Amino acid sequence: MLTFYFAPGSSSMAVHIALHEVGAAFEPRPMSFKGDDLRAPEYLALNPEGKVPTLVIDGRPLTEVAAILYYLAKRFPEAHLLPRDDIEADAQALSWMSFIASTLHPARSRGLDYAKEVYGIADRRLGSDWAIGRYSIADIHLFRLYWRLANSLKPAPETFPNLSAHYARMMARPAVQRTIEIESAIGYELPA
């Protein structure tokens, strides 16, 4: 049994998309930043960091976007979110997800100029349709970060042409549409 703790629009959105991509049955547990749900003692018992996402797998919590995406890709290989038996593709996906978590995710907090610089790096690095040459968990993770940037700063498509094209491809995916529909209905209350 999978139980998914998430806050609409936050980084947990990537895991939400992946859960729909793999077709896993899960119990959704939406969390509220305004309601201070992430500081509730019951939640802190699952995730002492008090952040989302948390995926509870048969009673055991797993945290961090990249780890949960990797778990879902490996647990549901028929979804093809990572190539089978391709250690280099796995490493490329992990490279992308490390870059996303360590560089793109905190970029906005370092200022608009820095954010533009690192998203420019991501745009050049992407260079093709998909992060590792075919659709993968790295694309899901990248999309969620660019989704927030695109919806808040609204960069012109020519600013980041590869990321803009990637965003359009991702927005056409049924799992992305379903996730946005569900999370929009709950409501976004993103932290600063």
N, C-alpha and C positions, 0 to 999 in steps of 0.2 A: 504494500500500500504506500502510495506517495501522497504527502501533504505538502502543499506549496504556500509558503508565506511570502507575500509580495506587497509592494506599495506601487500603485499605478503610476507609470511614467518613469519610475526610478530605474536604477540599473537592473533590477529584477525583471524588467520587461524582456530582456534577452532570454532569460530562462523561460518565461511565459511563452514566448514565441517558439522556443525549442520544444517545449512540452506539446504544443500543438503540431509542430513538424513531425515529431515521432509518434503522435497519436496515443500517448500514454494517458491512462485514466489517472486522475489526481483529484484530491480534495483541495479547492482553492481557499486560502485564508488571507483575504485582503487586510492590509495594515494601514493605519492612519498616522502620518507624522503629526498632524494637528492634535489628534487624540492621544498622542504620546504612547501609542501601542507598542512601539519598539523598546520602551523602557519598562513595560509591565514585567513583573517578576516571573510570570509563566513563560514569557518570550525570552527573557534573559537566561532562563534555565536551558533553553534550546540553543540560543546564540548569544553568548556573553558580550559580544561586541555591540549588540543592540542595533544591527543593521539588517537590511534585506539584500539578497534573497536568502532564504533557508529552505532547503528541500529535506523533508523528513522521510527517510527510507526505512520502512518497517521499524519505526521507532527511533532510528538513528539520524541525527541531524547532519547535513552536509551544507557548508556555507561557501561563499565566494562564487561569483559568476563563472569564471573560467573553469573551476573545479566541477561545478554542476553541469555546465555545458559538456565538458569532457565525459563525465559520467553518463549523461543521456546519450551521447554519440556512441559510446562503447556498449551501453546496456541495450540500445536499440539499433544495432548495426544495419538493419534492413531499411532504416530511414536515410542512410547514406550521408550522414552529416560529417563523417570522416571517411576517407578511402580505407578500404580493408587492406591489411597487411602492407602498409606503405609507411614505414617509419619516418621517412623524410617529409611526407605530407603531414603526418602527425606533428613533427617538430616545427614545420612551417606554421601550422595552425596555432601551436603553443607560442611561437614567436610573435605572431600577430596579436594574440590575446594578452601576452605580457606587455607589448607595446601599448595596446589599448588601455590596459589597467594602469600602467605606470606613467604613461605620457599623455594620452588623450583625455583620460578621465579627469585628472586634476588640472588640465590646461586652463579652463575658464577661471579657476581661482587665482591663476597667475597673471590674469589680464588679457584683454582682447588681442593685443599685438602678439603675445606668446601663443594664444589659442590659434590665431591665423597661421602662425609659423608652423606649429606642429600638425595642424590639419593639412597644411600644404605638404608636409612630409608624407602624411598618410595618403594624400591624393596621388602624389608621385609614386609612392610605394605600391599602391593598388594597381594602377596602370592598365588593368584588364577588367574583364567582367566580374571576376570573383577573386577573393584574397589569395587562395592557394591554387587558382586555375580552375576550380570547380566549386560549386556551392558547399559551404561547410559551416561549422560552428563559429569560425572566425568571422564570417560575413554577418551572422546574427549579432555577435558582440559589437562589431564595427557599426552596424546599422543603428543599434540603440544609442550609441554615443553621438553619431551624426544626426540622428532623429532629433535629439534634444537641441543640438546646435542649430540645425536647420529651422526648427520651430521657434527658437528664441531669437537668434540673430538674423535669420533669414538671408544668408549670403546669396548673392547672385549666382546662378548656375555656372557661369564662366569662372567664378572664383575657385571652385573646386570641381572641375568638370568630371573627373573620374568618380569622386564621391557622390556628386549629384546624379550621375547615371546609375550608380550602385543603389542609391536611395530609391530611385524610380523602380528599378528591378525588384528591390525588396518590398516596396509598397504594393506591388502586384501579386505578391505571394499570399495565398489564402491564410496561412498561419499568422502572418503579420496583420492582415485585415481583421482576422478573428480576435487577435490579442488587443488591437487598438479599439475594436468595438466593445469588448468586455471592460477594458481599463477606462475607456471614456465614460461608459455608463456608471462606473463606480465614482469617477472623478479624480482629477490630478491635483495633488497638493505637494508638489515637488519642493524639497528644501532648497535654500539659496545656493 
